[in-house]
Amino acid sequence: MLSYRHSYHAGNHADVLKHIVLTLCLESLKEKEKSILYLDTHSGAGRYLLQSEHAEKTGEYLSGINLVWQQIAIPEALTPYISVLKRYNPFDTLKYYPGSPLIAKQLLREQDKLNLTELHPSDYPLLKQEFAKDKRANVLREDGFLQLKSKLPPQSRRGIILIDPSYEIKEDYQKIPAAIYEAYKRFATGVYLIWYPVVSRTQSQKMIDGIVNLGIKRISQFELALKPDNNHKGMTASGMIVINPPWKLHEQMQTILPWLSNILDTDKTGNILIKKLVTE
Ligand SMILES: C[S@@+](CC[C@H](N)C(=O)[O-])C[C@H]1O[C@@H](n2cnc3c(N)ncnc32)[C@H](O)[C@@H]1O
């Protein structure tokens, strides 16, 4: 039984970090003409109304995307992310937050493909509707983890895989290293983006260690903490593990993460982490 709805959390600080990393990776892969497969294992509904009952109930976007939206000077590398936001919010007011599938939809090209999976009975139809006229997209109500076996490698041998569970099912922490092992066996040159929350540091670290211990080279970590670790009393930080990061990503994040932290960490109690977990 899935109870998690991303509509309560869309546009929070974790989404901002995740989607910035996603846009930077998409833009880097677009430097070559060859087709890209974008595989999003946990897609969500696609579009989120920020003035909805769900979003207003938590108000998480107010301390996330809302603060970024108010900035006048933005690092250059964020232009694609901001341009997608503007595409869905052509006026000054921030009304909609585009989730990962809609970000990819806007940034990908005619020759690219999207494979999107979502299991929630209410969110799947919304996602399907968003892509009703998009011939590049395959939208399925299937288990995203299984796609890592059945849809890899892509024919073009170029792809970005976003693994973004809610971790509402605690087994997700254990499932991820095994799922990556299977995916990497099939497609070792793919760019893998794995989002993680820090609710329990021990739990997220165990999963990260599990990924590092797979023997895969070139793994990086980007984390934004807004509060010190606070075992099981809410999400204090979130991060992205990136396997095969595009060459510019570290340099870009070295500018972007301090900038982002300065805007979002209003209490100045957090931290940032940029780390090569496994090198060449
Ligand atoms: C964190 S949300 C995804 C947000 C989205 N990736 C974004 O960035 O906009 C996680 C989603 O995964 C869905 N989900 C949970 N388990 C799944 C599974 N095994 N396969 C596919 N979707 C799943 C949930 O219903 C939820 O909508």
The ligand as a Gaussian input file, in Angstrom:
#p B3LYP/6-31G(d) Opt

LIG

0 1
 C        9.915000      10.890000      -4.330000
 S        8.568000      10.500000      -5.349000
 C        9.166000      10.800000      -6.971000
 C        9.394000      12.233000      -7.324000
 C        9.886000      12.464000      -8.733000
 N       10.987000      11.589000      -9.089000
 C       10.335000      13.901000      -8.922000
 O       11.535000      14.175000      -8.724000
 O        9.526000      14.735000      -9.286000
 C        8.552000       8.733000      -5.333000
 C        7.406000       8.135000      -6.149000
 O        7.673000       6.737000      -6.325000
 C        6.445000       6.035000      -6.365000
 N        6.796000       4.614000      -6.128000
 C        7.022000       3.984000      -4.961000
 N        7.484000       2.728000      -5.171000
 C        7.582000       2.569000      -6.518000
 C        8.043000       1.534000      -7.369000
 N        8.517000       0.381000      -6.871000
 N        8.026000       1.744000      -8.704000
 C        7.566000       2.909000      -9.229000
 N        7.122000       3.942000      -8.478000
 C        7.127000       3.784000      -7.144000
 C        5.620000       6.737000      -5.311000
 O        4.236000       6.525000      -5.544000
 C        6.040000       8.206000      -5.497000
 O        5.167000       8.887000      -6.357000

